[in-house]
Amino acid sequence: MDRDDEQRLCRRVCGADADAGPRPHRTYAELAGGSLDGLLLDITGWTQDEVDTGVAPAAELGQFGAGGRALYDPRSGDPDRWDWTGGTS
């Protein structure tokens, strides 16, 4: 296991319990930027079309406050990292 893998294992998973970290044999994308920066998104079992579409998880501290959503799309050339592209209410 290299340093990046070790750091990832210490991370929190988006939408999971506060103490929940990544689980073995799951696939995660790291969210970069925005209010969910650094959280991991569990994309296990997602189709390529679902991955290409991106995601809009709820974000309590997002651009539009509580109840808003943060928009993330896969980073070109680095599908393990998804970049913040804005927010929606």
C-alpha positions in Angstrom: 0.0 0.0 0.0 1.5 3.4 -1.0 1.1 6.7 0.8 -1.9 7.8 -1.3 -3.8 4.6 -0.4 -3.0 5.1 3.3 -4.3 8.7 3.2 -7.4 7.6 1.4 -8.2 5.0 4.1 -8.2 7.8 6.7 -10.8 9.8 4.8 -14.5 10.2 5.4 -17.1 9.0 3.0 -19.7 11.5 1.7 -23.2 10.7 3.0 -21.9 8.2 5.5 -21.9 8.4 9.3 -19.4 10.9 10.8 -16.9 8.3 11.8 -17.4 6.1 8.6 -14.3 5.7 6.5 -13.8 3.8 3.3 -14.5 0.1 3.3 -12.4 -2.6 1.6 -13.4 -3.7 -1.9 -15.3 -0.5 -2.7 -14.5 2.1 -5.4 -14.2 5.7 -4.3 -13.7 9.1 -6.1 -12.2 12.0 -4.1 -14.3 15.2 -4.3 -12.0 18.2 -4.9 -13.0 21.8 -4.2 -16.3 23.2 -3.0 -17.9 22.4 0.4 -17.3 18.7 0.2 -13.6 19.0 -0.6 -11.6 16.0 0.5 -14.6 13.6 1.0 -14.8 10.3 -0.7 -17.8 9.4 -2.9 -18.6 5.7 -3.1 -19.1 4.9 -6.8 -19.0 1.1 -6.4 -21.3 -0.5 -9.1 -21.9 2.7 -11.0 -22.1 2.4 -14.8 -19.7 4.4 -17.0 -22.7 6.5 -18.0 -23.5 7.3 -14.3 -19.8 8.2 -13.7 -19.7 10.4 -16.8 -22.8 12.3 -15.6 -21.3 13.4 -12.3 -23.1 13.9 -9.0 -24.9 16.5 -7.0 -24.9 15.4 -3.3 -26.6 17.5 -0.7 -24.3 20.1 0.9 -25.2 21.7 4.2 -22.5 24.4 3.8 -22.8 24.7 0.0 -23.0 27.8 -2.2 -26.7 28.1 -1.5 -26.7 27.1 2.2 -28.5 24.3 3.8 -30.6 22.2 1.4 -28.4 23.1 -1.6 -26.4 20.7 -3.6 -22.8 20.7 -4.7 -22.1 19.7 -8.3 -19.1 17.5 -9.1 -17.8 16.1 -12.4 -15.0 13.5 -13.0 -11.7 15.2 -13.7 -10.4 14.8 -17.2 -7.4 12.4 -17.2 -7.9 11.5 -13.5 -11.2 9.7 -12.9 -10.3 9.1 -9.2 -10.9 12.8 -8.5 -14.0 14.8 -9.2 -14.0 18.5 -9.4 -16.5 21.0 -8.0 -18.3 22.8 -10.8 -20.8 24.9 -8.7 -23.9 24.6 -6.7 -27.6 24.5 -7.0 -30.5 25.2 -4.6 
